[in-house]
């Protein structure tokens, strides 16, 4: 779950990490944009 993401463009990705802290698998990065409407617009 992601909370309190500010407006704008962001990149996100996923890594699977084992109990030793070693990355086992990495997913592709995605780009997404948050738009928060305002009563001032």
PDB file of N, H, CA, C and O in Angstrom:
ATOM      1  N   UNK A   1       0.842  -1.170   0.000  1.00  0.00           N
ATOM      2  CA  UNK A   1       0.000   0.000   0.000  1.00  0.00           C
ATOM      3  C   UNK A   1       0.891   1.239   0.000  1.00  0.00           C
ATOM      4  O   UNK A   1       1.911   1.299   0.686  1.00  0.00           O
ATOM      5  N   UNK A   2       0.478   2.207  -0.780  1.00  0.00           N
ATOM      6  H   UNK A   2      -0.351   2.158  -1.338  1.00  0.00           H
ATOM      7  CA  UNK A   2       1.203   3.473  -0.859  1.00  0.00           C
ATOM      8  C   UNK A   2       0.265   4.563  -0.358  1.00  0.00           C
ATOM      9  O   UNK A   2      -0.903   4.617  -0.745  1.00  0.00           O
ATOM     10  N   UNK A   3       0.783   5.427   0.505  1.00  0.00           N
ATOM     11  H   UNK A   3       1.731   5.383   0.820  1.00  0.00           H
ATOM     12  CA  UNK A   3      -0.032   6.503   1.061  1.00  0.00           C
ATOM     13  C   UNK A   3       0.667   7.846   0.879  1.00  0.00           C
ATOM     14  O   UNK A   3       1.892   7.924   0.781  1.00  0.00           O
ATOM     15  N   UNK A   4      -0.144   8.895   0.839  1.00  0.00           N
ATOM     16  H   UNK A   4      -1.138   8.832   0.919  1.00  0.00           H
ATOM     17  CA  UNK A   4       0.355  10.278   0.794  1.00  0.00           C
ATOM     18  C   UNK A   4       1.365  10.528  -0.318  1.00  0.00           C
ATOM     19  O   UNK A   4       2.431  11.097  -0.087  1.00  0.00           O
ATOM     20  N   UNK A   5       1.017  10.096  -1.523  1.00  0.00           N
ATOM     21  H   UNK A   5       0.151   9.633  -1.710  1.00  0.00           H
ATOM     22  CA  UNK A   5       1.881  10.358  -2.673  1.00  0.00           C
ATOM     23  C   UNK A   5       1.550  11.760  -3.173  1.00  0.00           C
ATOM     24  O   UNK A   5       0.389  12.067  -3.443  1.00  0.00           O
ATOM     25  N   UNK A   6       2.556  12.602  -3.295  1.00  0.00           N
ATOM     26  H   UNK A   6       3.499  12.353  -3.075  1.00  0.00           H
ATOM     27  CA  UNK A   6       2.358  13.970  -3.746  1.00  0.00           C
ATOM     28  C   UNK A   6       2.032  13.999  -5.232  1.00  0.00           C
ATOM     29  O   UNK A   6       2.374  13.081  -5.976  1.00  0.00           O
ATOM     30  N   UNK A   7       1.364  15.074  -5.651  1.00  0.00           N
ATOM     31  H   UNK A   7       1.087  15.820  -5.046  1.00  0.00           H
ATOM     32  CA  UNK A   7       1.046  15.203  -7.068  1.00  0.00           C
ATOM     33  C   UNK A   7       2.322  15.296  -7.888  1.00  0.00           C
ATOM     34  O   UNK A   7       3.356  15.757  -7.405  1.00  0.00           O
ATOM     35  N   UNK A   8       2.234  14.858  -9.119  1.00  0.00           N
ATOM     36  H   UNK A   8       1.394  14.483  -9.512  1.00  0.00           H
ATOM     37  CA  UNK A   8       3.378  14.876 -10.025  1.00  0.00           C
ATOM     38  C   UNK A   8       3.620  13.500 -10.615  1.00  0.00           C
ATOM     39  O   UNK A   8       2.813  12.588 -10.436  1.00  0.00           O
ATOM     40  N   UNK A   9       4.720  13.353 -11.311  1.00  0.00           N
ATOM     41  H   UNK A   9       5.375  14.094 -11.457  1.00  0.00           H
ATOM     42  CA  UNK A   9       5.084  12.098 -11.967  1.00  0.00           C
ATOM     43  C   UNK A   9       6.077  11.349 -11.095  1.00  0.00           C
ATOM     44  O   UNK A   9       7.017  11.932 -10.557  1.00  0.00           O
ATOM     45  N   UNK A  10       5.853  10.048 -10.964  1.00  0.00           N
ATOM     46  H   UNK A  10       5.089   9.574 -11.401  1.00  0.00           H
ATOM     47  CA  UNK A  10       6.666   9.198 -10.095  1.00  0.00           C
ATOM     48  C   UNK A  10       7.026   7.902 -10.805  1.00  0.00           C
ATOM     49  O   UNK A  10       6.340   7.487 -11.739  1.00  0.00           O
ATOM     50  N   UNK A  11       8.093   7.270 -10.364  1.00  0.00           N
ATOM     51  H   UNK A  11       8.650   7.607  -9.605  1.00  0.00           H
ATOM     52  CA  UNK A  11       8.490   5.943 -10.828  1.00  0.00           C
ATOM     53  C   UNK A  11       8.367   4.979  -9.662  1.00  0.00           C
ATOM     54  O   UNK A  11       8.678   5.330  -8.524  1.00  0.00           O
ATOM     55  N   UNK A  12       7.907   3.753  -9.945  1.00  0.00           N
ATOM     56  H   UNK A  12       7.654   3.468 -10.870  1.00  0.00           H
ATOM     57  CA  UNK A  12       7.770   2.743  -8.902  1.00  0.00           C
ATOM     58  C   UNK A  12       8.231   1.397  -9.448  1.00  0.00           C
ATOM     59  O   UNK A  12       8.069   1.094 -10.630  1.00  0.00           O
ATOM     60  N   UNK A  13       8.808   0.604  -8.555  1.00  0.00           N
ATOM     61  H   UNK A  13       8.939   0.851  -7.595  1.00  0.00           H
ATOM     62  CA  UNK A  13       9.264  -0.730  -8.939  1.00  0.00           C
ATOM     63  C   UNK A  13       9.195  -1.659  -7.748  1.00  0.00           C
ATOM     64  O   UNK A  13       8.968  -1.229  -6.618  1.00  0.00           O
ATOM     65  N   UNK A  14       9.395  -2.939  -8.014  1.00  0.00           N
ATOM     66  H   UNK A  14       9.579  -3.289  -8.933  1.00  0.00           H
ATOM     67  CA  UNK A  14       9.313  -3.959  -6.969  1.00  0.00           C
ATOM     68  C   UNK A  14      10.564  -4.815  -7.002  1.00  0.00           C
ATOM     69  O   UNK A  14      11.033  -5.211  -8.069  1.00  0.00           O
ATOM     70  N   UNK A  15      11.105  -5.099  -5.812  1.00  0.00           N
ATOM     71  H   UNK A  15      10.725  -4.777  -4.946  1.00  0.00           H
ATOM     72  CA  UNK A  15      12.215  -6.043  -5.679  1.00  0.00           C
ATOM     73  C   UNK A  15      11.818  -7.114  -4.677  1.00  0.00           C
ATOM     74  O   UNK A  15      11.225  -6.814  -3.641  1.00  0.00           O
ATOM     75  N   UNK A  16      12.142  -8.352  -4.984  1.00  0.00           N
ATOM     76  H   UNK A  16      12.624  -8.595  -5.826  1.00  0.00           H
ATOM     77  CA  UNK A  16      11.978  -9.443  -4.021  1.00  0.00           C
ATOM     78  C   UNK A  16      13.338  -9.644  -3.372  1.00  0.00           C
ATOM     79  O   UNK A  16      14.334  -9.903  -4.048  1.00  0.00           O
ATOM     80  N   UNK A  17      13.364  -9.520  -2.039  1.00  0.00           N
ATOM     81  H   UNK A  17      12.555  -9.310  -1.490  1.00  0.00           H
ATOM     82  CA  UNK A  17      14.616  -9.583  -1.281  1.00  0.00           C
ATOM     83  C   UNK A  17      14.531 -10.751  -0.305  1.00  0.00           C
ATOM     84  O   UNK A  17      13.531 -10.901   0.398  1.00  0.00           O
ATOM     85  N   UNK A  18      15.586 -11.588  -0.256  1.00  0.00           N
ATOM     86  H   UNK A  18      16.398 -11.466  -0.827  1.00  0.00           H
ATOM     87  CA  UNK A  18      15.569 -12.713   0.678  1.00  0.00           C
ATOM     88  C   UNK A  18      15.941 -12.265   2.094  1.00  0.00           C
ATOM     89  O   UNK A  18      16.237 -11.092   2.325  1.00  0.00           O
ATOM     90  N   UNK A  19      15.924 -13.195   3.020  1.00  0.00           N
ATOM     91  H   UNK A  19      15.684 -14.147   2.832  1.00  0.00           H
ATOM     92  CA  UNK A  19      16.168 -12.872   4.428  1.00  0.00           C
ATOM     93  C   UNK A  19      17.582 -12.361   4.698  1.00  0.00           C
ATOM     94  O   UNK A  19      17.848 -11.809   5.766  1.00  0.00           O
ATOM     95  N   UNK A  20      18.494 -12.542   3.734  1.00  0.00           N
ATOM     96  H   UNK A  20      18.278 -12.991   2.866  1.00  0.00           H
ATOM     97  CA  UNK A  20      19.862 -12.032   3.870  1.00  0.00           C
ATOM     98  C   UNK A  20      20.025 -10.646   3.248  1.00  0.00           C
ATOM     99  O   UNK A  20      21.115 -10.074   3.263  1.00  0.00           O
ATOM    100  N   UNK A  21      18.934 -10.113   2.702  1.00  0.00           N
ATOM    101  H   UNK A  21      18.049 -10.578   2.689  1.00  0.00           H
ATOM    102  CA  UNK A  21      19.005  -8.806   2.076  1.00  0.00           C
ATOM    103  C   UNK A  21      19.463  -8.835   0.635  1.00  0.00           C
ATOM    104  O   UNK A  21      19.769  -7.789   0.062  1.00  0.00           O
ATOM    105  N   UNK A  22      19.515 -10.019   0.038  1.00  0.00           N
ATOM    106  H   UNK A  22      19.266 -10.868   0.503  1.00  0.00           H
ATOM    107  CA  UNK A  22      19.957 -10.155  -1.346  1.00  0.00           C
ATOM    108  C   UNK A  22      18.735 -10.077  -2.265  1.00  0.00           C
ATOM    109  O   UNK A  22      17.733 -10.754  -2.036  1.00  0.00           O
ATOM    110  N   UNK A  23      18.830  -9.240  -3.309  1.00  0.00           N
ATOM    111  H   UNK A  23      19.644  -8.690  -3.494  1.00  0.00           H
ATOM    112  CA  UNK A  23      17.734  -9.125  -4.264  1.00  0.00           C
ATOM    113  C   UNK A  23      17.662 -10.381  -5.107  1.00  0.00           C
ATOM    114  O   UNK A  23      18.626 -10.748  -5.778  1.00  0.00           O
ATOM    115  N   UNK A  24      16.501 -11.046  -5.069  1.00  0.00           N
ATOM    116  H   UNK A  24      15.717 -10.748  -4.524  1.00  0.00           H
ATOM    117  CA  UNK A  24      16.288 -12.289  -5.799  1.00  0.00           C
ATOM    118  C   UNK A  24      15.719 -12.010  -7.182  1.00  0.00           C
ATOM    119  O   UNK A  24      16.115 -12.642  -8.162  1.00  0.00           O
ATOM    120  N   UNK A  25      14.793 -11.068  -7.261  1.00  0.00           N
ATOM    121  H   UNK A  25      14.471 -10.554  -6.466  1.00  0.00           H
ATOM    122  CA  UNK A  25      14.121 -10.752  -8.525  1.00  0.00           C
ATOM    123  C   UNK A  25      13.712  -9.284  -8.511  1.00  0.00           C
ATOM    124  O   UNK A  25      13.321  -8.756  -7.470  1.00  0.00           O
ATOM    125  N   UNK A  26      13.799  -8.629  -9.656  1.00  0.00           N
ATOM    126  H   UNK A  26      14.117  -9.057 -10.501  1.00  0.00           H
ATOM    127  CA  UNK A  26      13.384  -7.241  -9.797  1.00  0.00           C
ATOM    128  C   UNK A  26      12.331  -7.143 -10.887  1.00  0.00           C
ATOM    129  O   UNK A  26      12.444  -7.783 -11.932  1.00  0.00           O
ATOM    130  N   UNK A  27      11.299  -6.333 -10.635  1.00  0.00           N
ATOM    131  H   UNK A  27      11.208  -5.813  -9.786  1.00  0.00           H
ATOM    132  CA  UNK A  27      10.280  -6.090 -11.646  1.00  0.00           C
ATOM    133  C   UNK A  27      10.612  -4.838 -12.429  1.00  0.00           C
ATOM    134  O   UNK A  27      11.498  -4.069 -12.056  1.00  0.00           O
ATOM    135  N   UNK A  28       9.888  -4.643 -13.522  1.00  0.00           N
ATOM    136  H   UNK A  28       9.168  -5.267 -13.826  1.00  0.00           H
ATOM    137  CA  UNK A  28      10.097  -3.446 -14.324  1.00  0.00           C
ATOM    138  C   UNK A  28       9.554  -2.222 -13.587  1.00  0.00           C
ATOM    139  O   UNK A  28       8.583  -2.313 -12.836  1.00  0.00           O
ATOM    140  N   UNK A  29      10.186  -1.096 -13.810  1.00  0.00           N
ATOM    141  H   UNK A  29      10.975  -1.022 -14.420  1.00  0.00           H
ATOM    142  CA  UNK A  29       9.740   0.161 -13.225  1.00  0.00           C
ATOM    143  C   UNK A  29       8.578   0.702 -14.052  1.00  0.00           C
ATOM    144  O   UNK A  29       8.602   0.645 -15.281  1.00  0.00           O
ATOM    145  N   UNK A  30       7.563   1.228 -13.369  1.00  0.00           N
ATOM    146  H   UNK A  30       7.544   1.274 -12.370  1.00  0.00           H
ATOM    147  CA  UNK A  30       6.459   1.893 -14.058  1.00  0.00           C
ATOM    148  C   UNK A  30       6.479   3.370 -13.695  1.00  0.00           C
ATOM    149  O   UNK A  30       6.987   3.750 -12.639  1.00  0.00           O
ATOM    150  N   UNK A  31       5.932   4.192 -14.562  1.00  0.00           N
ATOM    151  H   UNK A  31       5.520   3.883 -15.419  1.00  0.00           H
ATOM    152  CA  UNK A  31       5.809   5.621 -14.322  1.00  0.00           C
ATOM    153  C   UNK A  31       4.321   5.945 -14.225  1.00  0.00           C
ATOM    154  O   UNK A  31       3.523   5.492 -15.046  1.00  0.00           O
ATOM    155  N   UNK A  32       3.958   6.734 -13.215  1.00  0.00           N
ATOM    156  H   UNK A  32       4.606   7.102 -12.549  1.00  0.00           H
ATOM    157  CA  UNK A  32       2.567   7.137 -13.058  1.00  0.00           C
ATOM    158  C   UNK A  32       2.511   8.596 -12.617  1.00  0.00           C
ATOM    159  O   UNK A  32       3.480   9.131 -12.078  1.00  0.00           O
ATOM    160  N   UNK A  33       1.364   9.230 -12.851  1.00  0.00           N
ATOM    161  H   UNK A  33       0.577   8.795 -13.288  1.00  0.00           H
ATOM    162  CA  UNK A  33       1.186  10.640 -12.519  1.00  0.00           C
ATOM    163  C   UNK A  33      -0.018  10.802 -11.605  1.00  0.00           C
ATOM    164  O   UNK A  33      -1.087  10.251 -11.870  1.00  0.00           O
ATOM    165  N   UNK A  34       0.158  11.550 -10.542  1.00  0.00           N
ATOM    166  H   UNK A  34       1.027  11.997 -10.327  1.00  0.00           H
ATOM    167  CA  UNK A  34      -0.923  11.854  -9.602  1.00  0.00           C
ATOM    168  C   UNK A  34      -1.422  13.263  -9.896  1.00  0.00           C
ATOM    169  O   UNK A  34      -0.643  14.213  -9.977  1.00  0.00           O
ATOM    170  N   UNK A  35      -2.727  13.374 -10.051  1.00  0.00           N
ATOM    171  H   UNK A  35      -3.359  12.602  -9.985  1.00  0.00           H
ATOM    172  CA  UNK A  35      -3.355  14.681 -10.225  1.00  0.00           C
ATOM    173  C   UNK A  35      -4.386  14.840  -9.117  1.00  0.00           C
ATOM    174  O   UNK A  35      -5.296  14.021  -8.988  1.00  0.00           O
ATOM    175  N   UNK A  36      -4.247  15.876  -8.330  1.00  0.00           N
ATOM    176  H   UNK A  36      -3.508  16.541  -8.435  1.00  0.00           H
ATOM    177  CA  UNK A  36      -5.210  16.152  -7.274  1.00  0.00           C
ATOM    178  C   UNK A  36      -5.939  17.445  -7.618  1.00  0.00           C
ATOM    179  O   UNK A  36      -5.363  18.531  -7.559  1.00  0.00           O
ATOM    180  N   UNK A  37      -7.210  17.314  -7.977  1.00  0.00           N
ATOM    181  H   UNK A  37      -7.679  16.432  -8.026  1.00  0.00           H
ATOM    182  CA  UNK A  37      -7.977  18.527  -8.312  1.00  0.00           C
ATOM    183  C   UNK A  37      -8.039  19.489  -7.124  1.00  0.00           C
ATOM    184  O   UNK A  37      -7.985  19.075  -5.966  1.00  0.00           O
ATOM    185  N   UNK A  38      -8.151  20.743  -7.428  1.00  0.00           N
ATOM    186  H   UNK A  38      -8.195  21.079  -8.369  1.00  0.00           H
ATOM    187  CA  UNK A  38      -8.240  21.786  -6.422  1.00  0.00           C
ATOM    188  C   UNK A  38      -9.487  22.631  -6.674  1.00  0.00           C
ATOM    189  O   UNK A  38      -9.874  22.834  -7.825  1.00  0.00           O
ATOM    190  N   UNK A  39     -10.113  23.119  -5.619  1.00  0.00           N
ATOM    191  H   UNK A  39      -9.799  22.953  -4.684  1.00  0.00           H
ATOM    192  CA  UNK A  39     -11.257  24.023  -5.782  1.00  0.00           C
ATOM    193  C   UNK A  39     -10.822  25.360  -6.374  1.00  0.00           C
ATOM    194  O   UNK A  39     -11.656  26.132  -6.847  1.00  0.00           O
ATOM    195  N   UNK A  40      -9.519  25.636  -6.349  1.00  0.00           N
ATOM    196  H   UNK A  40      -8.841  25.009  -5.965  1.00  0.00           H
ATOM    197  CA  UNK A  40      -8.995  26.896  -6.897  1.00  0.00           C
ATOM    198  C   UNK A  40      -8.826  26.847  -8.419  1.00  0.00           C
ATOM    199  O   UNK A  40      -8.620  27.886  -9.046  1.00  0.00           O
ATOM    200  N   UNK A  41      -8.909  25.650  -9.021  1.00  0.00           N
ATOM    201  H   UNK A  41      -9.076  24.806  -8.511  1.00  0.00           H
ATOM    202  CA  UNK A  41      -8.703  25.514 -10.475  1.00  0.00           C
ATOM    203  C   UNK A  41     -10.014  25.559 -11.215  1.00  0.00           C
ATOM    204  O   UNK A  41     -10.034  25.460 -12.442  1.00  0.00           O
TER     205      UNK A  41
END
